[in-house]
Amino acid sequence: MTIQEVTLHVPERVYDQIRRAAERAHRSIDDILLEALIAVAPTMMESPAVRSSFAQLTFLNDAALWQAVRATMQPDQRERLEDLHDKQQREGLSTEEFDEEQALVGFYREMVLLRGQATVLLKRRGYDVRDANQFEPLV
């Protein structure tokens, strides 16, 4: 893989955030920035909120990333989404129900994307992420 050198001009406030994150993680600033770019690159077509969430994952410590990979929808949200899917197949949804279903699907999709990206970051940090059992939500 060819490595490209990039010069980046950032505000001092942003640089200080990155420097502090690198110090807390005992990693180089280059590593932190590269990880942030890798995290954000696949999401450029996503909403600004999702892009922001992806970028912020890079600054989380390992324990917080493990929490992120175990995140799940609340039981009442899952049940409501299932009910709406069932109703949609049986008889269709009202406009309000359709909007609710789309919001829940969007929330689920964003959660799955964030869980996946947190998993990628943990793998890049040297964790073995092959065992699916370690991603079960903590109860």
N, C-alpha and C positions, 0 to 999 in steps of 0.2 A: 504494500500500500504506500503510495506516495504521500508525503506530508507537505502541506502548504503552510507557509508562514504568513500570518496576518497581523497587521498592526491595528490596534483598536484603541480609540480615544474615548474614555469614559469619564463622567463626572467624578469628582473626588469622593463624594458621598457613596456612589456605587462601588468605586474601587475599595473604599474602606469596608463596605459590607462583604465584598468578596475576600479581601485579605483576612478579615475576622473569621469568616467561614473556613478558610484554608487553615488558619491557626487552630481553630477548634477541632478540625478533622485531622490535624497533623499531616496535611497534604500541601502540595504546591499550588500556587495560584493558577498556573497553567492547567493542572489537573482539574481544578474546580471549574475553570472556564470551559475546558474541553467537554467535561461531563455535562455542563449546562447547555452547550450547543448541541450535543448529541441528544439530550433530552427534549429540546425544543424543535429541532429540525423536522421530525416527522409530523409535528402538529401545526405546522404553519397554516393549514387550511381550517383548523379548529377555531372555535370562538375565542375572543380575547381572554375570557375568564379561564378557559381550559389551558390556553398557552401560558398564562400567568401561573396557574397551579403547577404545570409541568416544570416551568423554570424554577419555582420555589422548591420543588422536590430535591433539587441538587444541593440545597443548603441544609437539608435535614440531616440529623445524625442517623446512625444505623438503626437505633432503637425506634426512632420515629418512622423510618422507612419500613421496618417490619410491621409497625402498626398500620401503615398505609396499605401494605399488601394483604392485610387481614380485614380491611374495611369491607363492610357489606351493607346492603339496604336493610332498613328496619323491617321487622316482620310485617307490620301493618302496611308498609309500602309495597312489599312483595305480594301480599295477599290482594291488595287493591289492584295492582297491575295484572295479576292473574285473573281476577274477576273481570276486569275490563277486556282482557284478551278473549276470555270465554264469551262474554256478552257480544263482543264485536263479531265473533264467528257465528253466534246464534242468530242475532237480530240486528246488529249494527249499533253504532254509538251516536248519542246526541253530540252536538257541537261541543258542549261543555265537557262531556266525557272523553271525546276525542282529544281535546286540548289537554285534559288531565293525563290521559294515556301517553300522549306525546311528551309531556313534561317528565313523567316517570321513566319513560324509555330513554330520554335524553340524560336524565340523572344517572340511570344505570350504565349507559354507554360511557359517560365521563368517569364514573367510578371504575369501570373495567379498564379504561385507558390509563388512569392514574395508578391502579394496582399493577398493571403491566409495566409501566414505566418505572415504578418503584422497584419492581423485581429486576429489571435491567440494571438499575443503578446498584442494587445489592450485588448482583453478579459481577459488575465491573469493580466493585470494592472487594472482591475475592470470596464472596459467600457462595456455597454450593446451594443452588436453588432448584435442584432436580427433584427433590422430595416434595410432592404436592401436599402431603400431610402438614408440613410446616406452615402452610398458607391458610389453614383452617382458622376461622374467626375464634378469638379468645372469648370464652363465655364467662 
